Amino acid sequence: MALQIAIDGPAAAGKSTVAKRIADRLHYIYIDTGAMYRAVTYKALKNNMDLNDGPALAEMLRHTHIDLFAGRDGQTVILDGEDVTDVIRSPEVTNHVSFVSKHPELREVMVDRQKALAAKGGVVMDGRDIGTRVMPHADVKVFLQASVEERAERRYKEQIKKGINTPLDELKKEIALRDERDQKQLQKAEDAIVIDTTSLSIEAVTDKIMDLIKERVRSQ
Ligand code: C5P
């Protein structure tokens, strides 16, 4: 069966970790749509583009190749032939991505691409508008949420493992700021199942979503 699974939620809610695990279990393709917005932001910054110019950003995206490959430690992101997997996670990109992703002209181009990637099914996609715009007919829609404190703590632990030591307070501020800037981009589908992951482990969240998927398959 080639289902479409949509996972939406705010920054650092655990979407990508969970989405990756679900995709692995089902042998599906995992698509991190945030990485696509990050890649185009990286290119805009590199080319000193005006981040307020939505039409110009959309036009640039039309002439940009973004490829996602399943790597051993997650997704490898190739932008016009350049491996940008790590650089798109830099604070510079993180702090500017919402200003790029907010433009409707750019989103239109991006959503069309993401729809094409999802068309055949057998995909787990995570982002902000997957259940509403990219895969409005997804078989399973999940909306993950967690408190800012919890999300900051998770990000902190994740970064410590990578040898990055950003103070917890700073991460909390960053996440709260991105919530504010992503208000328009983040849309919960009416038929999405909300899972508050604040006191749940990654395994527990993954199991919950797997149960929803099994239920859905049984009812088909
Ligand atoms: O998921 P991640 O935090 O990496 O996403 C980076 C940014 O990309 C978000 O802060 C948001 O501005 C944008 N985004 C979006 N729509 C999506 C996925 C991400 O606008 N579907």
Residues whose N, C-alpha, C, O or C-beta is under 5 A from the ligand:
A	BS01	C5P	A11 T33 G34 A35 Y37 V97 S98 S101 D126 G127 R128 D129 D182 Q185
